[in-house]
Amino acid sequence: MSFEASFKALSDPVRREILQMLKDGRLSAGEISRHFDMTAATVSYHLNILKKAGLVWEEKEKNFIYYDLNTSILEELMSWLIELEGSRKNEE
């Protein structure tokens, strides 16, 4: 995992909203697309960035592609942030 790729992926509000949608479970690309007022290709672009950053999993089933959160990457990011905050508090 690259922190750079993860933070870049998280910098966009559409991608953060997609992650929020996935917190309750996996969704198909079509279900995600219906939530936004943009083309399916644009949503696919955002999903691809999230996938490359390791923040979501992609699973193909018949004619559908489903996306789900990769919580292990999110846990790594959170651990790093908590550690960073803890280092700062120890200096005070």
C-alpha positions as CSV (number, residue, x, y, z in Angstrom):
1,M,0.0,0.0,0.0
2,S,1.2,3.5,-0.8
3,F,0.1,6.2,1.6
4,E,0.5,8.6,-1.3
5,A,-2.0,6.8,-3.4
6,S,-4.4,6.3,-0.5
7,F,-4.4,10.0,0.5
8,K,-4.7,11.1,-3.1
9,A,-7.8,8.8,-3.4
10,L,-9.2,10.2,-0.2
11,S,-8.7,13.8,-1.3
12,D,-11.7,13.7,-3.6
13,P,-15.2,14.2,-2.1
14,V,-16.8,11.8,-4.6
15,R,-14.4,9.0,-3.6
16,R,-15.0,9.7,0.1
17,E,-18.8,9.5,-0.6
18,I,-18.3,6.1,-2.3
19,L,-16.4,4.8,0.7
20,Q,-19.3,6.0,2.9
21,M,-21.7,4.1,0.8
22,L,-19.7,1.0,1.0
23,K,-19.4,1.0,4.8
24,D,-22.7,-0.9,5.0
25,G,-21.6,-3.6,2.6
26,R,-20.7,-4.2,-1.0
27,L,-22.5,-2.6,-3.9
28,S,-22.5,-3.1,-7.6
29,A,-21.0,-0.5,-9.9
30,G,-24.5,0.2,-11.1
31,E,-25.8,0.8,-7.6
32,I,-23.0,3.2,-6.9
33,S,-23.5,5.0,-10.3
34,R,-27.2,5.6,-9.6
35,H,-26.3,7.6,-6.5
36,F,-24.4,10.3,-8.5
37,D,-25.3,12.7,-11.2
38,M,-22.4,11.8,-13.5
39,T,-21.7,9.3,-16.2
40,A,-21.0,5.7,-15.4
41,A,-17.5,6.2,-17.0
42,T,-16.7,8.9,-14.5
43,V,-17.9,6.8,-11.5
44,S,-15.8,3.9,-13.0
45,Y,-12.8,6.3,-13.0
46,H,-13.3,7.1,-9.3
47,L,-13.7,3.4,-8.4
48,N,-10.5,2.6,-10.3
49,I,-8.6,5.1,-8.3
50,L,-10.0,3.7,-5.1
51,K,-9.1,0.2,-6.2
52,K,-5.5,1.1,-7.2
53,A,-5.1,2.7,-3.8
54,G,-6.2,-0.5,-2.2
55,L,-9.2,1.1,-0.5
56,V,-11.8,-1.1,-2.2
57,W,-11.9,-4.7,-3.5
58,E,-13.5,-5.6,-6.8
59,E,-15.3,-8.9,-7.3
60,K,-16.9,-10.0,-10.6
61,E,-20.0,-12.1,-10.5
62,K,-21.6,-13.0,-13.8
63,N,-22.4,-9.6,-15.5
64,F,-21.9,-7.5,-12.4
65,I,-18.9,-6.0,-10.6
66,Y,-19.2,-5.5,-6.9
67,Y,-17.1,-3.2,-4.7
68,D,-16.4,-3.6,-1.0
69,L,-14.2,-1.7,1.5
70,N,-10.7,-3.0,2.1
71,T,-10.7,-2.4,5.9
72,S,-7.2,-3.5,6.4
73,I,-5.8,-0.6,4.4
74,L,-8.1,1.8,6.3
75,E,-6.9,0.3,9.6
76,E,-3.2,0.9,8.5
77,L,-4.0,4.5,7.7
78,M,-5.8,5.0,11.0
79,S,-3.0,3.4,12.9
80,W,-0.4,5.7,11.3
81,L,-2.5,8.8,12.0
82,I,-3.1,7.7,15.6
83,E,0.6,7.1,16.0
84,L,1.4,10.5,14.5
85,E,-1.0,12.1,16.9
86,G,0.5,10.2,19.9
87,S,4.0,11.3,19.0
88,R,2.9,14.9,19.1
89,K,1.1,14.5,22.4
90,N,4.3,12.9,24.0
91,E,6.3,16.0,23.0
92,E,4.0,18.4,24.9
